[in-house]
Amino acid sequence: MSTDTGFYSIIDYTVDGPRTQTELVDAFAELQTRWVSFYPGYRSARFHVSTDGSRVYNIVHWASEADYRNFVETSDTEGRMSAIGAALKAIAGKAEPRMSGIPTYTVVREVGPRTQEPEDAA
């Protein structure tokens, strides 16, 4: 089990199918590379797509909340938001954000794999 708690921003979009999922992931991967990945404390961006073709989650991992806050305070937010808007317009399908408020999270608990089945489960 991981002891890495980190800090996360989870970006959630509803989309209209697998093709739009692919286009959105490609666009947001480029945005992460261009606008975010070089900031201190940035760890990764993981993209999850639903198997039914309706959702995309972009989970951005930061080393700490302070690193994320530094990014928010010092980055070119206006330029990044403009780039996000342009990327969304370039997508052939429909993609709509589902976040409300600031989509940031900390890990508070993780359940890892067991080496054997509990005795009372039999």
C-alpha positions in Angstrom: 0.0 0.0 0.0 1.2 3.5 -0.8 2.1 5.9 1.9 2.1 8.8 -0.6 -0.8 11.1 0.2 -0.1 14.0 -2.1 -2.7 16.5 -3.3 -5.0 16.0 -6.3 -7.0 18.1 -8.7 -9.7 15.9 -10.4 -11.2 17.4 -13.6 -14.4 15.7 -14.7 -16.0 16.0 -18.1 -19.2 14.5 -19.6 -18.7 13.6 -23.3 -20.7 12.2 -26.2 -18.7 9.1 -27.0 -15.4 7.2 -27.3 -14.1 9.5 -30.1 -14.7 12.6 -28.0 -13.0 10.8 -25.0 -9.9 10.3 -27.2 -9.9 13.8 -28.5 -10.3 15.3 -25.0 -7.6 13.1 -23.5 -5.2 14.1 -26.3 -6.0 17.8 -25.9 -5.7 17.7 -22.1 -2.5 15.7 -22.2 -1.0 18.4 -24.4 -2.3 21.1 -22.1 -0.7 19.4 -19.1 2.6 19.1 -21.0 2.6 22.7 -22.2 1.1 24.6 -19.2 1.5 22.5 -16.0 4.1 19.7 -16.1 7.2 21.9 -15.4 5.9 23.4 -12.1 7.7 22.3 -8.9 5.7 19.5 -7.2 3.8 18.4 -10.3 3.9 14.6 -10.3 1.6 13.4 -13.1 -1.7 13.6 -14.8 -3.7 10.4 -15.2 -6.6 10.2 -17.6 -9.5 7.8 -17.0 -12.2 7.2 -19.5 -15.5 5.5 -18.7 -16.2 2.2 -20.5 -19.5 3.5 -21.7 -17.9 6.5 -23.5 -19.6 9.1 -21.4 -17.0 10.5 -19.0 -13.3 11.6 -18.8 -11.5 12.2 -15.5 -8.1 13.9 -15.5 -6.5 13.3 -12.1 -3.6 15.7 -11.6 -1.2 14.6 -8.8 0.8 17.2 -6.9 3.4 16.5 -4.2 1.6 18.8 -1.8 -1.2 21.4 -1.5 1.5 24.1 -1.3 2.9 23.0 -4.7 -0.6 23.2 -6.2 -1.3 26.6 -4.6 2.1 27.9 -6.0 1.0 26.7 -9.4 -2.4 28.5 -9.1 -0.7 31.7 -7.8 2.2 31.9 -10.3 0.9 30.3 -13.5 -0.6 32.1 -16.5 -4.2 31.2 -15.6 -5.6 33.5 -18.3 -3.4 31.9 -21.0 -4.1 28.4 -19.8 -7.9 28.9 -19.6 -7.8 30.4 -23.1 -5.9 27.3 -24.3 -8.5 25.0 -22.6 -11.3 26.9 -24.4 -9.5 26.6 -27.8 -8.9 22.9 -27.2 -12.6 22.3 -26.3 -13.7 24.2 -29.4 -11.4 22.0 -31.6 -13.1 18.8 -30.4 -15.6 17.4 -32.9 -17.9 16.1 -30.3 -19.5 17.5 -27.1 -17.5 17.8 -23.9 -18.9 19.6 -20.8 -17.2 20.1 -17.4 -19.0 18.6 -14.4 -17.0 20.2 -11.6 -18.5 22.6 -9.1 -16.2 24.6 -7.0 -12.5 24.0 -6.8 -11.9 20.3 -7.7 -9.1 19.5 -5.2 -8.6 16.6 -2.9 -6.3 14.9 -0.4 -6.0 11.2 0.2 -7.4 10.3 3.6 -7.5 6.5 3.4 -6.4 3.7 1.1 -7.3 0.0 1.3 -4.6 -2.2 -0.3 -4.6 -5.8 -1.4 -4.6 -8.6 1.2 -2.4 -11.7 1.0 -5.2 -14.0 2.1 -9.0 -14.0 2.4 -10.3 -13.1 5.9 -11.3 -16.2 8.0 -14.9 -14.9 8.5 -15.5 -14.5 4.8 -15.8 -18.2 4.1 
